[in-house]
């Protein structure tokens, strides 16, 4: 058969064999920059890329979600053009707002001004506010008059970017400046790139924390199960079922009940 193929193709047998055993090379996919028109273009030097890379390293180096948020607000002031302060808030429906990280008390003052209102970032990923004091006056003129010109902590411009959102909870990073009309389209684009890094780091550290807690919980429940096996002279499955039934009966988390058993056993 090989000789027939050689005669038909005009190729020697060695060449045909090399073709037969040649590994299949993966296709290369080239994505043109024009496919991403929303991404900004920067001059040579890649200063922004370097800044975002350094920020990502710091964000992913944090140990807890709260430390990630604290690092994020500090970095936001450095990376976002025009930003003087930054804060991160968690907003729960209907209108409960809690500031969880901030660079200055002025941020908490400004965010207290908008507490109790429906936040636009439930429906859009970005919101630019040209003048906080003007908006506050339109929304609640009497309250602003009582507070005076520092009702928003002296902050005027705001750039709010959505970090996380589900049906009941919204996490927002907001950069602030003391002058109006500070944040432009460039700041918005950089902000969206930065918050993408923050979101990834926050998801990563949250998963790590959950896995660590799961490992601790597993060990704790295992210890409690072993104690019940010894005391009640039952096997592991029966001990675990007994633990679950007690948890349901007393309306106590399985982890907390296991900790009680282990602590009581250690105290004896």
C-alpha positions in Angstrom: 0.0 0.0 0.0 2.8 2.4 0.9 4.5 1.8 -2.5 1.2 2.6 -4.3 0.9 5.9 -2.3 4.5 6.7 -3.2 3.9 6.1 -6.9 0.7 8.2 -6.9 2.1 11.1 -4.9 5.6 11.2 -6.3 7.0 11.2 -2.7 9.4 8.7 -1.3 8.3 6.3 1.4 10.4 8.1 4.1 8.6 11.4 3.4 5.2 9.8 3.7 6.2 8.2 7.0 7.4 11.5 8.4 4.1 13.1 7.5 2.2 10.2 9.1 3.9 10.6 12.5 4.1 14.4 12.5 2.3 15.6 15.6 -0.8 17.8 15.1 0.1 21.3 15.9 -2.5 23.5 17.7 -4.0 26.3 15.7 -2.9 29.8 16.7 -5.7 32.3 17.3 -4.8 36.0 16.9 -7.1 38.5 18.5 -7.0 42.0 17.0 -6.9 44.9 19.4 -9.9 46.3 17.4 -12.0 43.5 18.9 -11.8 45.3 22.2 -12.6 49.0 21.5 -13.4 49.7 25.1 -9.8 49.2 26.2 -7.7 52.4 26.4 -4.5 52.8 24.4 -1.4 54.0 26.3 1.9 55.4 25.2 5.0 53.3 25.2 6.5 52.4 28.5 3.4 50.6 29.8 3.3 52.6 33.0 -0.3 51.7 33.7 0.3 48.0 33.0 3.2 48.0 35.4 1.1 49.8 38.0 -1.7 47.3 37.6 0.6 44.4 37.8 2.2 45.7 41.0 -1.3 46.4 42.4 -2.4 42.8 41.6 0.6 41.4 43.4 -0.3 43.4 46.5 -4.0 42.5 46.3 -3.3 38.8 45.9 -0.8 38.9 48.7 -3.5 39.8 51.3 -4.6 37.2 53.8 -8.3 38.1 54.4 -11.1 39.7 52.5 -11.0 42.7 54.8 -7.3 43.3 54.2 -7.9 43.0 50.5 -10.5 45.8 50.7 -8.2 48.0 52.8 -5.4 47.5 50.3 -7.8 48.2 47.4 -8.8 51.6 48.7 -5.2 52.6 49.3 -4.2 51.5 45.8 -7.2 53.2 44.2 -5.9 56.6 45.3 -2.6 55.8 43.7 -3.8 54.4 40.4 -7.0 56.3 39.5 -6.3 59.7 38.0 -7.6 62.5 40.2 -8.5 60.3 43.1 -7.7 61.8 46.6 -9.7 59.3 48.7 -11.5 56.1 48.2 -14.0 53.8 50.0 -15.7 50.5 49.6 -19.3 50.0 50.7 -21.6 47.0 50.9 -25.2 47.9 50.0 -28.0 45.5 50.9 -31.6 45.8 49.7 -33.7 47.8 50.3 -31.4 50.7 51.3 -28.9 49.6 53.9 -25.4 50.8 53.2 -22.3 50.0 55.2 -18.8 51.4 54.5 -16.3 48.6 55.1 -13.0 50.3 54.0 -12.0 53.9 53.6 -8.9 56.1 53.4 -10.3 59.1 55.3 -13.3 59.9 57.6 -14.5 62.3 54.9 -15.4 59.2 52.8 -17.7 57.9 55.5 -19.3 61.3 55.8 -19.9 61.5 52.0 -21.3 57.9 51.9 -23.6 58.6 54.8 -25.2 61.4 52.7 -26.4 58.9 50.1 -27.4 56.1 52.5 -31.0 55.2 52.3 -31.3 55.8 48.5 -31.5 53.2 45.8 -27.9 52.9 44.3 -27.7 53.1 40.5 -25.0 50.5 40.4 -27.6 47.8 40.8 -28.3 48.3 37.1 -25.0 49.8 35.7 -21.4 49.0 36.4 -20.1 52.6 36.6 -21.4 55.9 37.9 -19.7 59.3 37.6 -20.9 62.0 39.9 -19.7 65.5 38.8 -20.6 67.3 42.0 -21.7 65.5 45.1 -22.8 68.7 46.9 -25.1 69.7 44.0 -26.6 66.2 43.9 -27.1 66.2 47.7 -28.8 69.6 47.4 -31.2 68.3 44.8 -32.0 65.2 46.7 -32.3 66.6 50.3 -31.8 70.4 50.3 -32.9 70.9 53.8 -30.5 68.3 55.2 -27.6 69.8 53.3 -28.5 73.3 54.6 -28.4 71.9 58.1 -25.0 70.3 57.5 -23.5 73.2 55.7 -21.0 73.0 52.9 -19.2 70.1 54.5 -22.2 67.8 54.4 -20.3 65.5 52.0 -17.0 65.8 53.9 -15.7 68.4 51.5 -15.7 65.8 48.7 -17.2 66.9 45.3 -16.4 64.4 42.6 -17.1 60.7 42.8 -16.4 57.7 40.5 -18.3 54.6 41.7 -17.5 51.2 40.3 -19.2 47.9 40.9 -17.1 45.1 42.5 -19.7 42.5 43.2 -23.5 42.2 42.8 -26.2 39.6 43.5 -29.9 39.9 44.1 -29.6 41.4 47.6 -26.1 42.7 48.0 -23.9 45.1 46.1 -20.2 45.9 46.7 -19.0 49.2 45.4 -15.6 50.9 45.2 -15.9 54.7 45.0 -13.0 57.2 44.4 -13.4 60.8 45.5 -11.9 64.2 44.8 -12.3 67.6 46.4 -13.0 69.4 43.2 -16.0 68.9 40.9 -15.8 67.3 37.5 -12.5 65.5 38.1 -13.1 62.0 36.8 -13.2 61.7 33.0 -13.5 58.8 30.6 -9.9 57.8 31.0 -10.3 57.6 34.8 -13.4 55.5 34.3 -11.5 53.0 32.0 -8.6 52.7 34.4 -11.1 52.3 37.2 -12.8 49.4 35.4 -9.4 47.7 34.8 -8.4 48.2 38.5 -11.7 46.9 39.9 -11.4 43.8 37.7 -8.2 43.0 39.6 -9.8 43.8 42.9 -12.7 41.5 42.2 -10.4 38.6 41.2 -8.3 39.1 44.3 -11.4 39.3 46.5 -12.8 36.1 45.1 -9.5 34.4 45.5 -9.0 35.3 49.1 -12.6 34.5 49.9 -12.3 31.0 48.5 -9.0 30.5 50.4 -10.6 31.6 53.6 -13.6 29.3 53.0 -11.4 26.3 52.3 -9.3 27.0 55.4 -12.5 27.2 57.5 -13.8 24.0 55.9 -10.6 22.2 56.8 -10.8 23.4 60.4 -14.5 22.5 60.6 -13.8 19.0 59.2 -11.1 18.4 61.8 -13.4 19.7 64.5 -16.3 17.5 63.5 -14.0 14.5 63.2 -12.8 15.0 66.7 -16.4 15.3 68.0 -17.4 12.2 66.1 -14.5 10.3 67.6 -15.5 11.4 71.1 -19.1 10.2 70.6 -17.8 6.9 69.2 -15.8 6.3 72.3 -18.5 7.4 74.8 -21.5 5.8 73.1 -19.7 2.7 71.7 -21.0 3.3 68.2 -19.3 3.4 64.8 -18.4 6.6 62.8 -21.6 6.7 60.7 -23.8 6.5 63.8 -21.8 9.0 65.7 -22.0 11.5 62.8 -25.8 10.9 62.5 -26.2 11.5 66.2 -24.3 14.8 65.9 -26.5 15.9 63.0 -29.7 15.1 64.8 -28.5 17.0 67.9 -27.6 20.0 65.8 -31.1 20.0 64.2 -32.9 19.5 67.5 -31.1 22.3 69.2 -31.0 24.5 66.2 -27.2 24.9 66.5 -24.7 24.8 63.6 -22.9 21.5 63.3 -19.5 23.2 63.7 -20.6 25.0 66.9 -22.0 21.8 68.4 -18.8 19.9 67.5 -16.7 22.7 69.2 -18.8 22.4 72.4 -18.3 18.6 72.5 -14.5 19.0 71.9 -14.2 21.8 74.5 -16.2 19.8 77.1 -14.0 16.8 76.5 -10.8 18.7 76.8 -12.0 20.3 80.1 -12.5 16.9 81.8 
